[in-house]
Amino acid sequence: MPIFMMFGKYSKEALQNASPERTKKVLEIIKQNDGKVISMYAVAGEHDLIFTLDFPDTQKAIATSLAMKKLTGISFVTSPVVDVDEFDQTLLFEVKNL
């Protein structure tokens, strides 16, 4: 299954409503969309949350991101992940064809 990174940024309201119960609801949304959690981290800096998730397709990843925003008020940026070896092969192919 494709892997996606989700980068979350709290709003003031979203931060005030944070709770273990809300986190459980987020995990249920991921599961309902056939997703699997690889990692979930709270971080300091540009983003407040970084999730690595496995989904069957982009549509499920986006649906999850939107449902999580609706539930939590946290803004998420969702990006597909490409293995570095696969990226290198694609890059080499493209450079050869320039």
N, C-alpha and C positions, 0 to 999 in steps of 0.2 A: 504494500500500500504506500502511496505517496506520503512524504513527511512534510509538515508545515510548521513554521514558527509563527507564534502569535505574540506580538509585543503590545502590552497593555499599559495605558496611562490613566491613572485615577483622576476623576474630577473631585472637587471638594465634597460633593454629596455622596459620591461612590465610596470615598474613603470613610466617611462618617457611618455608612451602612455596612462596612465590612464585618464579616462574622464567619465562624466555622460552618454555620448552617448554610450561608450563601455559597461558600466554597463547595459544599456537598451538592448543592443545586447545580452549580457549574459543572461538576463532574458528571452529574446525571445528563445534562444537555450534551456533553461530549459523547457519552455512551449512547444516547438516543440517536445520535447522528453517525453511529457505527465507528466512532473514534476511539483511539487508545492513547492514553497519556504516556509519553516517554519521560518527560521531565516537566516540572513546574517550579519556577523560582521567583521570589520577590527580589528585586535588585534596586540599587541606588543609581541615579543618573538620569539619562534621557527617558528611560522606560521604568515603570514600576514593577511590571510583571513580564516574564518571558516563559512561554510554554512551548514545548516541543511535542507535537501531536501527530499521530498516524491516522489518516482518513482514507476511505476508499477512492475519493475523488475530490476535485476542487469544489464542486457544488456543495458537498457535505461540509467541507471546511468553512466555506463562506456562510452557509446556513448556521453553523455553530457560532461563528464570530458574531453574526447579527443577533442571534438569540442570547448570547452572553452579554452583549451591549444592552439589549432590552432589559434583561434581568438585573444587571449590576450597575449600569451607567458608566462602566469602564469602556473607554475607546480602545479598540483593538485594530492593529494592522496585521494582516495575515499574509504570509509569504511562503511560496513553495520552496523546498530545499532540494538542491541538486548535489549529489555526491561529488566530491572534488575530483575523483578519477574520471567520472562521467563528464564533468565540466571540462577537464583538461582535454579529453578526447574530442569533445565538441569544438573547443577552441582551436585545437590543431587542425581539425577538418576545415573550419572556417578560414583560418590563416592560409592554408594551402590553396583555397579557392578564391583568394583575393586577386 
